[in-house]
Amino acid sequence: MFNKKMITDLDVENKKVLVRVDFNVPIKEGKVKDDTRIVAALPTIKYLLEHGAAVILCSHLGRPKDGPDPVFSMKPVADYLATLIENPVKFAEDCIGLKAEEAAAALQMGEVLVLENTRFHKEETKNDPGMSKALASLADLYVNDAFGSAHRAHASTAGVADYLPAAAGFLLQKEIQYLGNAIADPARPFVAILGGAKISDKIGVIKNLLTKADKILIGGGMANTFLKAQGYEMADSLVEAEVLDVAKDLLAQSAGKLMLPVDMVLANAFDQEAEMKTVDLGDVPAGWRVLDIGPKTVEAFNAVVANAGTVVWNGPMGVFEFPKFAAGTFAVAKAVAESSAVSIIGGGDSVAAINQSGLDDKITHISTGGGASLEMLEGLELPGLAVLNDK
């Protein structure tokens, strides 16, 4: 399945290794608020240090609009990383150009250098060869360990591999193996749970999964559009009118694989203090909107999950950021955690729900990439993976 060169296939001793990591982490008042992605990269960083390399880390952070912006600086990430490893961690005030070159040249074996945000240069997202070459000039080898950015063809995720021997880090390998195997050779029954607001984001995913999965459970705002396509009045619920025909086509093709809610929790406003009521499937009364799946749907979904061999979950079942409307999402999280299936969770909201439930240690694999995991489920090739050297 995984035919790309691995970090273990490289001779890294006395080499400077440029590692693309996904350190796009939440920062508040100059402090890292969630270190999941930093911790996920540690096996690759430590392996390189233990095998006599110097490590140069590059990543983007946020979406800076017009060049350098202190709000999006990697400096707090570098400071935080220094608390997690015993090796010296240095910081370069740019990712290319003189400051980066000087810092990389001064770097000793066994040391780590964190480069400034790659997106401070607009050439990054354009996959500009000049920037790719400038990044490559800092090191002898390139390792991509940024699954969360592997679906982007940027200078630091794809272009740089044109100029250096390129291999995958441990996190990238793990992600590809779990998600790749889930699609290529899942333990059956293979159940996909899809939620979130929009069908339009996941049309390709649903089409691909209809050919692979045994059941697809649909919740969240997506379900409203399917129900509207079946002729139900959805009142003030979120519905994507422009994809109703697509929803009809998917239902027609689904051969009974798509499971939709049989009851729902309604609110009389999009507000966490809104009045709520649970109703069976039918027309939503005027002035009301669906904000969660109901208890009968939870029961039906959980029965399918309980018998699954593989479960892939992406997207919440309702507006789970409002505690009153989080019951469906948390019930599904519990069912996935308690099932004996190989469980794979991707997408920020689903991962947040699992973490908030305190069930993360019961999940086989929690993906670090939302967009990248969706593209894999859609069967697309990831640019950041395609450019790596074959074994």
C-alpha positions as CSV (number, residue, x, y, z in Angstrom):
1,M,0.0,0.0,0.0
2,F,2.7,2.5,1.1
3,N,5.4,2.4,-1.7
4,K,7.1,5.7,-0.8
5,K,10.5,6.1,0.8
6,M,10.4,6.3,4.5
7,I,12.6,8.3,6.8
8,T,14.1,5.0,7.8
9,D,15.3,4.5,4.2
10,L,17.5,7.6,4.4
11,D,21.1,7.8,5.8
12,V,20.6,10.9,8.0
13,E,23.9,10.9,10.0
14,N,25.7,14.2,9.8
15,K,23.0,15.5,7.4
16,K,20.8,18.6,7.7
17,V,17.2,17.4,7.2
18,L,14.4,19.8,6.3
19,V,11.1,18.5,7.8
20,R,7.8,19.9,6.7
21,V,5.6,19.6,9.8
22,D,2.0,20.7,10.5
23,F,2.5,23.1,13.3
24,N,-0.6,25.1,12.4
25,V,-1.7,25.1,16.0
26,P,-4.0,27.5,18.0
27,I,-2.1,30.3,19.7
28,K,-3.6,32.8,22.2
29,E,-1.6,35.6,23.7
30,G,1.6,34.2,22.5
31,K,1.0,30.7,24.0
32,V,0.3,27.4,22.3
33,K,-3.3,26.3,23.3
34,D,-3.4,22.8,21.8
35,D,-0.2,20.8,21.2
36,T,-1.7,17.7,19.5
37,R,0.0,18.4,16.2
38,I,3.4,19.2,17.8
39,V,3.3,16.0,19.8
40,A,2.3,14.0,16.7
41,A,5.6,15.1,15.0
42,L,7.9,14.2,17.9
43,P,8.6,10.6,16.8
44,T,10.1,11.9,13.5
45,I,12.0,14.7,15.1
46,K,13.5,12.5,17.8
47,Y,14.4,9.7,15.3
48,L,16.4,12.2,13.3
49,L,18.2,13.6,16.3
50,E,18.9,10.2,17.7
51,H,20.5,9.2,14.3
52,G,22.9,12.1,14.2
53,A,21.1,14.6,12.1
54,A,20.4,18.3,12.4
55,V,16.7,19.1,12.0
56,I,15.2,22.1,10.3
57,L,11.4,22.4,10.7
58,C,9.2,24.4,8.5
59,S,5.4,24.9,8.7
60,H,2.6,27.4,8.0
61,L,0.5,28.9,10.7
62,G,-2.9,30.5,10.1
63,R,-3.6,32.6,7.0
64,P,-1.5,35.7,7.1
65,K,-2.8,38.1,4.4
66,D,0.0,40.5,3.6
67,G,3.4,39.0,4.4
68,P,4.9,38.9,7.9
69,D,2.5,39.3,10.8
70,P,3.6,38.8,14.5
71,V,0.2,37.2,15.2
72,F,1.2,34.3,13.0
73,S,4.8,33.9,14.0
74,M,6.2,30.5,14.6
75,K,8.3,31.8,17.6
76,P,5.8,30.6,20.3
77,V,5.8,27.2,18.6
78,A,9.6,27.0,18.7
79,D,9.6,28.1,22.4
80,Y,7.0,25.4,23.2
81,L,8.9,22.7,21.3
82,A,11.9,23.5,23.4
83,T,10.0,22.3,26.5
84,L,9.2,18.9,24.9
85,I,12.7,17.8,23.8
86,E,16.1,18.0,25.5
87,N,18.0,19.1,22.4
88,P,18.7,22.8,21.7
89,V,15.9,24.5,19.7
90,K,16.8,27.6,17.6
91,F,14.6,30.0,15.7
92,A,15.1,31.7,12.4
93,E,13.3,35.0,11.7
94,D,12.6,33.9,8.1
95,C,12.1,30.7,6.2
96,I,14.2,31.6,3.2
97,G,16.8,34.3,2.5
98,L,19.8,35.5,4.5
99,K,18.4,35.0,8.0
100,A,17.3,31.5,7.3
101,E,20.6,30.7,5.4
102,E,22.7,32.0,8.3
103,A,20.7,30.1,10.9
104,A,20.9,26.8,8.9
105,A,24.6,27.2,8.3
106,A,25.3,27.7,12.0
107,L,23.1,24.7,13.0
108,Q,25.1,21.8,14.6
109,M,24.2,18.1,14.5
110,G,21.7,17.3,17.3
111,E,20.2,20.7,17.2
112,V,16.7,21.8,15.9
113,L,16.0,25.0,13.9
114,V,12.4,26.2,13.6
115,L,11.9,28.4,10.5
116,E,9.5,31.4,10.5
117,N,6.0,30.9,8.9
118,T,6.3,29.7,5.3
119,R,3.1,31.6,4.4
120,F,4.8,35.0,5.2
121,H,5.9,34.6,1.5
122,K,3.1,34.5,-1.1
123,E,5.3,32.2,-3.2
124,E,4.5,29.4,-0.7
125,T,0.9,28.8,-1.8
126,K,1.8,29.4,-5.5
127,N,4.3,26.5,-5.3
128,D,6.9,28.9,-6.7
129,P,10.1,27.0,-7.8
130,G,12.3,29.9,-6.5
131,M,11.0,29.5,-3.0
132,S,11.2,25.7,-3.2
133,K,14.8,25.9,-4.3
134,A,15.6,28.4,-1.5
135,L,14.1,26.1,1.1
136,A,15.9,23.1,-0.4
137,S,19.3,25.0,-0.2
138,L,19.1,24.9,3.6
139,A,19.4,21.1,3.9
140,D,20.7,17.9,2.4
141,L,17.4,15.8,2.7
142,Y,13.7,16.5,2.8
143,V,11.1,14.7,5.0
144,N,7.4,15.4,4.7
145,D,5.5,14.7,8.0
146,A,2.7,17.2,7.5
147,F,-0.4,15.1,6.7
148,G,-2.6,18.1,7.5
149,S,-1.1,19.9,4.5
150,A,-0.4,17.0,2.2
151,H,-3.4,17.8,0.0
152,R,-1.9,21.2,-0.9
153,A,0.7,21.6,-3.7
154,H,2.8,24.3,-2.0
155,A,6.5,25.1,-2.1
156,S,7.2,23.5,1.3
157,T,4.9,20.5,0.8
158,A,5.5,19.6,-2.8
159,G,7.9,21.8,-4.7
160,V,10.9,21.3,-2.5
161,A,10.9,17.6,-3.3
162,D,12.2,18.5,-6.8
163,Y,15.5,19.6,-5.3
164,L,16.2,17.1,-2.5
165,P,15.9,13.4,-1.8
166,A,12.4,13.2,-0.3
167,A,10.8,10.7,2.1
168,A,7.8,10.4,4.4
169,G,8.0,10.8,8.2
170,F,6.3,8.5,10.7
171,L,3.1,10.5,11.1
172,L,2.5,10.8,7.3
173,Q,3.1,7.1,7.0
174,K,0.7,6.2,9.8
175,E,-2.0,8.5,8.4
176,I,-1.7,7.0,4.9
177,Q,-1.7,3.4,6.1
178,Y,-4.8,3.8,8.3
179,L,-6.8,5.9,5.9
180,G,-5.5,4.1,2.8
181,N,-6.3,0.6,4.3
182,A,-9.8,1.8,5.4
183,I,-10.5,2.5,1.7
184,A,-8.6,-0.3,0.0
185,D,-9.1,-3.2,2.3
186,P,-11.4,-2.5,5.3
187,A,-12.5,-5.0,7.9
188,R,-16.2,-5.3,7.2
189,P,-18.9,-4.2,7.6
190,F,-17.3,-0.9,6.7
191,V,-19.3,2.0,8.1
192,A,-18.8,5.7,7.3
193,I,-20.3,8.4,9.5
194,L,-20.5,11.8,7.8
195,G,-21.7,15.0,9.4
196,G,-21.0,18.7,9.3
197,A,-22.9,21.5,7.6
198,K,-22.6,20.9,3.9
199,I,-23.0,18.1,1.3
200,S,-21.1,20.3,-1.2
201,D,-17.8,19.7,0.7
202,K,-18.3,15.9,0.6
203,I,-20.0,15.0,-2.7
204,G,-16.9,13.3,-4.0
205,V,-16.4,11.5,-0.7
206,I,-20.0,10.2,-0.7
207,K,-19.7,9.1,-4.3
208,N,-16.5,7.2,-3.6
209,L,-17.8,5.7,-0.3
210,L,-21.0,4.4,-2.0
211,T,-18.7,2.1,-4.0
212,K,-16.7,1.0,-0.9
213,A,-18.7,1.3,2.3
214,D,-21.5,-1.0,3.5
215,K,-23.4,1.8,5.3
216,I,-23.1,5.6,5.3
217,L,-24.7,7.3,8.3
218,I,-25.5,11.0,7.6
219,G,-26.1,13.6,10.3
220,G,-25.4,17.3,10.8
221,G,-26.6,20.0,8.4
222,M,-25.8,17.6,5.5
223,A,-28.8,15.4,6.5
224,N,-31.2,18.4,6.1
225,T,-30.4,18.7,2.4
226,F,-31.0,15.0,1.8
227,L,-34.3,15.1,3.7
228,K,-35.4,18.2,1.7
229,A,-34.5,16.2,-1.5
230,Q,-36.9,13.5,-0.2
231,G,-39.7,16.1,-0.1
232,Y,-39.7,17.0,3.6
233,E,-40.3,20.7,4.6
234,M,-37.2,21.8,6.5
235,A,-38.4,25.4,7.5
236,D,-35.5,27.4,8.9
237,S,-33.0,24.5,8.9
238,L,-29.7,24.8,7.0
239,V,-30.4,23.4,3.5
240,E,-28.1,23.7,0.4
241,A,-30.7,24.4,-2.3
242,E,-28.1,24.4,-5.0
243,V,-27.2,20.8,-4.5
244,L,-30.7,19.3,-4.0
245,D,-30.5,17.6,-7.4
246,V,-27.1,16.1,-6.5
247,A,-28.6,14.8,-3.2
248,K,-31.5,13.2,-5.1
249,D,-29.0,11.5,-7.4
250,L,-26.9,10.2,-4.5
251,L,-30.0,8.8,-2.8
252,A,-31.1,7.1,-6.1
253,Q,-27.6,5.6,-6.5
254,S,-27.2,4.6,-2.8
255,A,-29.1,1.2,-3.0
256,G,-30.1,1.6,0.6
257,K,-26.6,2.3,1.9
258,L,-27.3,5.9,3.0
259,M,-29.0,6.1,6.5
260,L,-30.7,9.4,7.3
261,P,-32.1,10.6,10.7
262,V,-35.5,9.2,11.7
263,D,-36.0,11.9,14.4
264,M,-34.4,15.3,15.1
265,V,-33.9,17.9,17.8
266,L,-35.4,21.3,16.8
267,A,-34.7,24.8,18.0
268,N,-36.8,27.9,17.5
269,A,-33.6,30.0,16.8
270,F,-29.9,29.4,16.1
271,D,-28.9,30.1,19.7
272,Q,-27.6,28.0,22.5
273,E,-30.4,29.2,24.7
274,A,-33.1,28.5,22.1
275,E,-36.2,26.5,23.0
276,M,-35.8,22.9,21.9
277,K,-38.1,20.0,21.1
278,T,-37.6,16.5,19.7
279,V,-39.8,15.3,16.8
280,D,-40.1,12.3,14.6
281,L,-39.2,12.6,10.9
282,G,-41.6,14.8,9.1
283,D,-42.1,18.4,8.0
284,V,-40.3,20.8,10.3
285,P,-42.8,23.4,11.6
286,A,-42.4,27.0,10.5
287,G,-40.0,29.0,12.6
288,W,-38.0,25.9,13.7
289,R,-34.7,24.4,12.6
290,V,-32.9,21.1,13.0
291,L,-29.8,21.4,15.2
292,D,-29.1,17.8,16.2
293,I,-30.1,14.1,15.5
294,G,-32.7,12.7,17.9
295,P,-32.5,9.7,20.3
296,K,-34.1,7.2,17.9
297,T,-31.5,8.1,15.2
298,V,-28.8,7.7,17.8
299,E,-30.1,4.3,18.6
300,A,-30.3,3.3,14.9
301,F,-26.8,4.6,14.1
302,N,-25.3,3.0,17.2
303,A,-26.7,-0.4,16.3
304,V,-24.9,-0.2,12.9
305,V,-21.7,1.0,14.6
306,A,-21.8,-1.8,17.2
307,N,-21.6,-4.4,14.4
308,A,-19.0,-2.7,12.3
309,G,-15.5,-3.9,11.4
310,T,-14.2,-0.5,10.3
311,V,-15.7,2.9,11.2
312,V,-14.5,6.2,9.6
313,W,-16.1,9.3,11.1
314,N,-15.8,12.9,9.7
315,G,-18.1,15.7,10.9
316,P,-20.4,16.3,13.9
317,M,-24.1,15.2,14.0
318,G,-25.4,18.6,15.0
319,V,-24.4,22.1,16.3
320,F,-22.3,20.5,19.0
321,E,-20.6,23.8,20.0
322,F,-24.0,24.5,21.7
323,P,-24.1,22.1,24.7
324,K,-27.9,21.7,24.4
325,F,-27.5,20.4,20.9
326,A,-24.4,18.2,21.4
327,A,-26.1,15.0,22.6
328,G,-26.2,13.3,19.2
329,T,-22.5,14.0,18.4
330,F,-21.4,12.8,21.9
331,A,-23.6,9.7,21.7
332,V,-22.0,8.7,18.4
333,A,-18.5,9.4,19.7
334,K,-19.3,7.0,22.6
335,A,-20.6,4.3,20.3
336,V,-17.5,4.6,18.1
337,A,-15.2,4.4,21.1
338,E,-17.0,1.4,22.5
339,S,-17.2,-0.6,19.3
340,S,-14.6,-3.3,18.6
341,A,-14.1,-1.9,15.1
342,V,-11.0,-0.3,13.7
343,S,-12.0,3.4,14.3
344,I,-10.6,6.3,12.3
345,I,-11.6,9.9,13.0
346,G,-10.8,12.9,10.9
347,G,-11.9,16.5,10.8
348,G,-11.5,19.1,13.5
349,D,-15.0,19.0,14.9
350,S,-15.2,15.2,15.2
351,V,-11.7,15.1,16.8
352,A,-12.8,17.9,19.2
353,A,-15.9,15.9,20.1
354,I,-13.8,12.7,20.9
355,N,-11.3,14.7,22.9
356,Q,-14.1,16.5,24.9
357,S,-15.7,13.1,25.6
358,G,-12.4,11.9,27.0
359,L,-12.6,8.9,24.7
360,D,-9.6,9.6,22.5
361,D,-7.6,6.7,24.0
362,K,-10.3,4.3,22.7
363,I,-10.0,5.3,19.1
364,T,-7.6,3.4,16.8
365,H,-6.5,6.4,14.8
366,I,-7.2,10.1,15.2
367,S,-6.2,11.9,12.0
368,T,-4.3,15.2,12.2
369,G,-5.7,16.4,8.8
370,G,-9.3,17.3,8.0
371,G,-9.1,18.3,4.4
372,A,-6.4,15.7,3.6
373,S,-8.3,12.9,5.2
374,L,-11.4,13.8,3.2
375,E,-9.4,13.8,0.0
376,M,-8.1,10.4,0.8
377,L,-11.6,9.2,1.5
378,E,-12.5,10.6,-1.9
379,G,-9.8,8.5,-3.5
380,L,-7.7,11.5,-4.6
381,E,-3.9,11.5,-4.8
382,L,-2.3,13.9,-2.3
383,P,0.3,16.2,-3.9
384,G,2.5,16.1,-0.8
385,L,2.6,12.4,-1.0
386,A,2.9,12.0,-4.8
387,V,6.2,14.0,-4.9
388,L,8.1,11.7,-2.5
389,N,10.6,9.2,-3.8
390,D,9.3,5.7,-4.5
391,K,11.0,2.9,-2.6
